[in-house]
Structures are given as C-alpha cells and as structure tokens.
C-alpha cells in the first residue's frame, strides 16, 4: 500500500503557560470548557490522526474556534504541537533543525492566506517572484517563471501594477500564483477564498479545480463553508472543538454523517447539486452479452426483469424488451436481425453527471438509465425510484435541530 504523503499521529495542542501540566486532564477526557475554567489553558487540538494522499485536495472544515487554522499551521510548523507526530513524505517534521525547517518551508510547501498577504510596496510581478527571490534564484529566471504563472491565473498584463490597484479576486490570484511559482509539492490554503464576494469566490474555486486537473498538487484547504468543502474536496475532515468528528469523501459525509454535529452540517445541503450518479448508482444486472436474438431471449428469461441493455462495439445502443425478442424469434424472416438493430435508443448518463443534471433523464425514462463511461463500460444504473429516494431523504429532519448558525 502506498505511504500517504502527510501523516499526523496523536497530535495535541494546548495553549497556555504550562501545556504539559494540562495533558493528564486532556487524557482523562475532561472537556475544553472545564480545562479552561480550571487551568486557564485552552485545548486547541485533541488527538488528531489523519492521512493525506499525494495529489488530493484535503479539506479541513469547521466553525469558528474548531481548530482548523491551528491545525493547518502545524503542517509547516508555524505552530508546534504539545504532543504528537507529523510526517511529510516520510520525514519526521518535528526532528528538523531550524536550517532544515527553513529549507522545508521554502521548497516543500507554500501557503495562500485569507487576506492575500501581498507586499504592498512590490509590483505584482515581484510579489509572484518573491518566493524564488528568497531561494536566491536569478532575477531573469524568477521573473520569467512569475510571468508564466500570471498568464496561468489570467493576470497577463498586470505585471507592473501594485496590489492596491487590483480587485480582491485579482489579489488572491496573485497570492495563488506566488504560492505556485516555487513549484511546491504541498499547497496550504487557509480560508483562501473567504474574503471574496460570492461570484468571485465561485470563480476562484473553478480556477483551483482547473489548475488541479493540470498540476495534481497536494492541497490542504481550510474553510468554514460546507458547500465549498463539498465542491473542492477529494476528502473532508470536519473538526469540532479541536476534535475530528469525521473524515471521508464528500459523498460519505453527506450520506453517512458520523454524529449529530456532522448531520446538522449536511442537513440543508442540496444533494442534487453535489452527488454524482456514480455515487448512488445500483448494479447493472440486465446487460445483454450476446448479439444473437435467441441467445438474448434465453439470457433475459434467466432474470426477473423483462428488458435488457444492449451494447455494440462498446457503444450503448438502447433497451430491448422480452416481448420484442419473442416477436423477432417468431418472425418468418429467414435471417434474424442483430440485437443492436432492434434496440430502442434511450438516454444514458456519464459517471460524473450530478443528480441535478440527471434528473430529467431518470424521470422521463421507463427503465433505469445506464451509467456509461466514454470507453463503453457500464458502471451501473439509476432508476426514477432511486433518484426520488435520494432527493427525498435529503429533506428528512428539516424540522429538527437547526443547522449551526454560521452555516445558515
């Protein structure tokens, strides 16, 4: 099994004058509020264990005070843990000397901040090239790379502008270009889009997804917004009061919340806009595997359904019913047609189609709609009843405890 790029083991962070003195209370399971009242120390993180795979977007989310920004600052040791271990690419980050740590920060990771963090007295080009300047890269080389990244983030022509002359969205694009210019393996993004207007924020999310498709970086992304987490994350970790409530893929979080806290988060999410058909599909049991009419009829009589899906040369051709097969078998014609010639064309869905876009096809089709990839592989089917069930379940409990206030 491939070793994860980042691994955190039993990590604790206590804020106060004597953190180690509080650890016995933490291990006893005393609450954050009790420990604060008794000792004046704040439990920031409690027994965090997680693994992050190379090339994935790993989202850490929670409400204000949940510990998410504290956690991300442990990855590059802007904050040291009270206890626990952190490994990046097999290296024990806590064992690094100051010189090694500086080199680690310059080459292994880059960070994008919520408030942009640009240098106001430097031009856009110099801001983007700043990390390379710290690495002592020659001016011509670093400026050339900076220009390439400005083109990538759509800011060609803004090289000589200053941050104050740019919009918020443009400033964050500069911050993103600066972080990527050093070609880090890991990108840390702490509430990177939270300060942006909704439309600009959505555009930056689109750009990050587009860049990730090309770059395949490992991105650790902090947010308090569940919709953003579900849109961006390959995996999501949800924090509450410094404790991990759940780690999973977006569909796992939505369909199988681990506790009441997570359930409150996901209750009002529009599943139709988030879940893909590949997540909620059922097995395709009715795919016919022959081109001959009589063999297809024998095959169909072996299952309870009176229809089958027809493929020809890795292309979905449609549905054929038992009645049509029997009619073709009883025909007086000398030559029987090929199976795909009598199939009735119908809709199919791609695996990554979201439920919202799949809804018309499933509601209008008499049969479950097959989910077919470009290479002709049938991944499963989605029926009208399955679709209605998934969407109906998303509204259950709407009259129960409200969603956390910050998420309304």
C-alpha positions, 0 to 999 in steps of 0.5 A: 500500500502506498505511504500517504504523503502527510501523516499526523499521529496523536497530535495535541495542542494546548495553549497556555503557560504550562501545556504539559501540566494540562495533558493528564486532564486532556487524557482523562477526557475532561472537556475544553470548557472545564480545562479552561475554567480550571487551568486557564489553558485552552485545548486547541487540538485533541488527538488528531490522526489523519492521512493525506494522499499525494495529489488530493485536495484535503479539506479541513472544515469547521466553525469558528474556534474548531481548530482548523487554522491551528491545525493547518499551521502545524503542517509547516510548523508555524505552530508546534504541537504539545504532543504528537507526530507529523510526517511529510513524505516520510520525514519526521517534521518535528526532528528538523533543525531550524536550517532544515525547517527553513529549507522545508518551508521554502521548497516543500510547501507554500501557503495562500492566506485569507487576506492575500498577504501581498507586499504592498510596496512590490509590483505584482510581478515581484510579489509572484517572484518573491518566493524564488527571490528568497531561494536566491534564484536569478532575477531573469529566471524568477521573473520569467517563471512569475510571468508564466504563472500570471498568464496561468491565473489570467493576470497577463498584463498586470505585471507592473501594477501594485496590489492596491490597484487590483480587485480582491479576486485579482489579489488572491490570484496573485497570492495563488500564483506566488504560492505556485511559482516555487513549484511546491509539492504541498499547497496550504490554503487557509480560508483562501477564498473567504474574503471574496464576494460570492461570484468571485469566490465561485470563480476562484474555486473553478480556477483551483479545480482547473489548475488541479486537473493540470498540476495534481498538487497536494492541497490542504484547504481550510474553510468554514463553508460546507458547500465549498468543502463539498465542491473542492474536496477529494476528502473532508475532515470536519473538526469540532472543538479541536476534535475530528468528528469525521473524515471521508469523501464528500459523498460519505459525509453527506450520506453517512454523517458520523454524529449529530454535529456532522448531520446538522452540517449536511442537513440543508445541503442540496444533494442534487447539486453535489452527488454524482450518479456514480455515487448512488448508482445500483448494479447493472444486472440486465446487460445483454452479452450476446448479439444473437436474438435467441441467445438474448431471449434465453439470457433475459428469461434467466432474470426477473426483469423483462428488458435488457441493455444492449451494447455494440462495439462498446457503444450503448445502443438502447433497451430491448424488451422480452416481448420484442425478442419473442416477436423477432424469434417468431418472425418468418424472416429467414435471417434474424436481425442483430440485437443492436438493430432492434434496440430502442435508443434511450438516454444514458448518463456519464459517471460524473453527471450530478443528480441535478443534471440527471434528473430529467433523464431518470424521470422521463425514462421507463427503465433505469438509465445506464451509467456509461463511461466514454470507453463503453463500460457500464458502471451501473444504473439509476432508476426514477425510484432511486433518484426520488429516494435520494432527493427525498431523504435529503429533506428528512429532519428539516424540522429538527435541530437547526443547522449551526448558525454560521452555516445558515 
